[in-house]
Amino acid sequence: QVQLVEAGGGLVQTGGSLRLSCTASGVTVSSSDMGWFRQAPGKEREFVAGVTWRGSRYDTESVKGRFTISRDSAKNTVYLQMSSLKPEDTAVYYCAARPPGSGTYTYWGQGTPVTVSS
């Protein structure tokens, strides 16, 4: 059984930082494509950042230079370091995993909320 458990969300002021974590069980993060997504109130879920099983990283334009995805194979955990946070980053953040080469993220966490106050 695959489980992805996010943690680290909370309330932060504009310009602040947070680090989200996603601890996986039943799937190996270093053998999977891992991603972070977010969904703001009243909006559709959107991709934020991803890391392939080979270690290639990519992210969406709106977070470039501010967010960094990383993974710790020993802890089977993926992180999203977020800095210079803006009110528009307010959302529920979700971790997801998919088999390498698959076009669809198969497994999802329950989400962790992030609120950036102005």
VENQUITA-V664750 format. One line per field, one symbol per residue. phi: phi as a letter, one per 20 degrees, with the letter a starting at -180 (. if undefined). burial: + if it has 9 or more other ideal C-beta (glycine too) atoms within 8 Angstrom, else -. A space follows every 10 residues. Layout:
phi: ???
burial: ???
//
This chain:
phi: .eccdebofr dbegnecbce ccedcnbdff dcedbdcbce gmcffcfdbb cffeofdbbe gfdgnddceb bcffelcdcc edclfcgfef aedcebcbfg nfecfedcee nceccdee
burial: -+-+++-++- -+-+-+++++ +++++-+-+- -++++++++- -----+-+++ ++----+-++ --+---+-+- ++---+++++ ++--+---++ ++++++++-+ -+--+++-+- ++++-+--
//
